[in-house]
Amino acid sequence: MSRTPLDPEEALAGPLYVVAGLLVVVPALDFALSLAAPQLSSVQWRFASVGLLSGFTLTPILGITIALGVAGGMRHVLAQRLLVVTCLAGSLLLLVLSLGFLLDVAQLRASVPPEGRPAFSNAWQRALAKHVLSAIALGYLGWKARRMIPTGPRPRTPRSVHVVTK
């Protein structure tokens, strides 16, 4: 029994979605397992967790980018829509987290001893830069990717009709 070979796009779409998913899920799990017990009322906990998150944003963005490429190439419209919404919502979430992070920095600054201020400034500036750049990248990716989603009715592939005559 011989198999018909698949096009490379069809053969690799599933595995590429799996790799893209792993690039999103593994860093998210790593981040979640690195956090101490949630203490949302603690400024120190919020500062530390949002600062830690800044080191975990790039790899999931790469995974989303791969998934968008596969969805676009394979014309998986539903996946495209979900990924575009994920990009735009993620961008907005990172911007909101960045604003909250700045408020936490303002609160914590007074409690940092003078000898620790250079390290504190360096830490929050790097974290903020990573969050803002990640938000810009996600927003740009989502904004541009929305244009690859077809509008209007989906084109239907014509079905062949078999006519039997005597």
ABEGO torsion letter per residue (X at the ends): XBBBBBBAAAAAAAAAAAAAAAAAAAAAAAAAAABBBBBAABAAAAAAAAAAAAAAAAAAAAAAAAAAAAAAAAGBAAAAAAAAAAAAAAAAAAAAAAAAAAAAAAAAAAABBAAAAAAAAAAAAAAAAAAAAAAAAAAAAAAAAAAABBBEBBBBBBBBBBBBBX
